[in-house]
Amino acid sequence: MTPQALMLKADRALESARLLLESGDVEGACNRAYYAMFDSARAALIASSAPVESEVARTHSGLIAAFSLHLVKTGVIPVEHGRALNKIEDLRLIADYRGDQVTRDRALWALEQATSFIAAIRASVSV
């Protein structure tokens, strides 16, 4: 996928997160907020021409590690966005697999972080 196509996918996931949160589905909102960040992080890595093997960027841990190494540690993307990506991945795992309750406040925080993350990607990388 192109960076532009991935950003469109990220925008759709972000809008889905908003709609899910509004309807009371906090777990679904966390899931979609994370995937909005995941897709925009993939777009940023591709657009930056970082030397990342395509297989690495397709796994969650591989993408997060490559994003941190090539975009956060180099100062292209602020550190707080790298931290947020990690925290929201954990929140998604809780929402999707662990069965622990996710509060509306945590889901709202995830949505806010995803919105800020995507804005930072657009401001820092040509996508």
C-alpha positions as CSV (number, residue, x, y, z in Angstrom):
1,M,0.0,0.0,0.0
2,T,1.1,3.6,-0.6
3,P,1.5,6.0,2.3
4,Q,-1.5,7.9,1.1
5,A,-3.7,4.8,1.0
6,L,-2.5,3.9,4.5
7,M,-3.4,7.4,5.8
8,L,-6.9,7.1,4.3
9,K,-7.2,3.8,6.1
10,A,-6.0,5.4,9.3
11,D,-8.5,8.2,8.9
12,R,-11.3,5.7,8.5
13,A,-10.2,3.8,11.6
14,L,-10.1,7.0,13.5
15,E,-13.6,7.9,12.5
16,S,-14.8,4.4,13.3
17,A,-13.2,4.8,16.8
18,R,-15.2,8.0,17.3
19,L,-18.5,6.4,16.3
20,L,-17.8,3.3,18.4
21,L,-17.1,5.4,21.4
22,E,-20.2,7.5,20.9
23,S,-22.3,4.3,20.7
24,G,-20.7,3.0,24.0
25,D,-18.4,0.4,22.5
26,V,-15.3,1.3,24.4
27,E,-13.4,-1.9,23.5
28,G,-14.1,-1.4,19.8
29,A,-13.1,2.3,20.1
30,C,-9.7,1.3,21.5
31,N,-9.2,-1.3,18.8
32,R,-9.9,1.2,16.0
33,A,-7.8,4.0,17.6
34,Y,-4.8,1.6,17.8
35,Y,-5.3,0.6,14.1
36,A,-5.5,4.2,13.1
37,M,-2.1,4.7,14.7
38,F,-0.7,1.4,13.3
39,D,-1.6,2.3,9.7
40,S,-0.4,5.9,10.0
41,A,2.9,4.6,11.5
42,R,3.3,2.3,8.5
43,A,2.6,5.2,6.2
44,A,5.3,7.3,7.9
45,L,7.9,4.5,7.7
46,I,7.2,4.0,4.0
47,A,7.2,7.8,3.3
48,S,10.4,8.3,5.1
49,S,12.2,5.6,3.1
50,A,13.4,4.1,6.3
51,P,15.4,0.9,5.7
52,V,12.8,-1.5,7.0
53,E,12.0,-4.8,5.5
54,S,8.4,-5.1,4.5
55,E,7.9,-8.2,6.6
56,V,9.0,-6.4,9.8
57,A,6.6,-3.5,9.3
58,R,3.6,-5.9,9.0
59,T,3.9,-7.3,12.5
60,H,2.8,-5.2,15.5
61,S,6.0,-5.5,17.4
62,G,8.2,-5.1,14.3
63,L,6.3,-2.0,13.2
64,I,6.5,-0.4,16.6
65,A,10.2,-1.2,17.0
66,A,11.0,0.2,13.5
67,F,8.9,3.3,14.1
68,S,10.7,4.0,17.3
69,L,14.1,3.4,15.8
70,H,13.7,5.3,12.5
71,L,11.3,8.1,13.4
72,V,11.2,8.6,17.2
73,K,14.8,8.2,18.1
74,T,15.9,10.3,15.2
75,G,13.6,13.1,16.3
76,V,11.3,13.1,13.3
77,I,8.3,12.2,15.6
78,P,8.1,13.4,19.2
79,V,8.8,10.8,21.9
80,E,5.4,11.2,23.5
81,H,3.8,9.8,20.3
82,G,6.0,6.8,20.4
83,R,5.0,6.2,24.0
84,A,1.4,6.6,23.1
85,L,1.6,4.0,20.4
86,N,3.0,1.5,22.9
87,K,0.4,2.3,25.5
88,I,-2.5,2.1,23.1
89,E,-1.2,-1.2,21.8
90,D,-1.4,-2.5,25.3
91,L,-4.9,-1.1,25.8
92,R,-6.0,-2.8,22.5
93,L,-4.7,-6.1,23.8
94,I,-6.7,-5.7,27.0
95,A,-9.8,-4.7,25.1
96,D,-9.5,-7.5,22.4
97,Y,-8.1,-10.4,24.3
98,R,-7.7,-10.1,28.1
99,G,-11.3,-9.4,28.9
100,D,-10.4,-6.8,31.5
101,Q,-12.8,-3.9,31.5
102,V,-11.7,-0.7,29.7
103,T,-13.2,2.5,31.0
104,R,-14.8,5.1,28.8
105,D,-12.1,7.6,30.0
106,R,-9.3,5.3,28.8
107,A,-11.1,4.8,25.4
108,L,-11.5,8.6,25.1
109,W,-7.8,9.1,26.0
110,A,-6.9,6.5,23.2
111,L,-9.0,8.4,20.7
112,E,-7.4,11.7,21.7
113,Q,-3.9,10.2,21.4
114,A,-4.7,8.6,18.0
115,T,-5.9,12.0,16.7
116,S,-2.8,13.7,17.9
117,F,-0.6,10.9,16.6
118,I,-2.0,11.2,13.1
119,A,-1.7,14.9,13.1
120,A,2.0,14.6,14.1
121,I,2.6,12.1,11.3
122,R,1.1,14.5,8.8
123,A,3.1,17.4,10.1
124,S,6.4,15.6,10.2
125,V,6.4,13.2,7.2
126,S,5.2,13.9,3.7
127,V,2.2,11.6,3.4
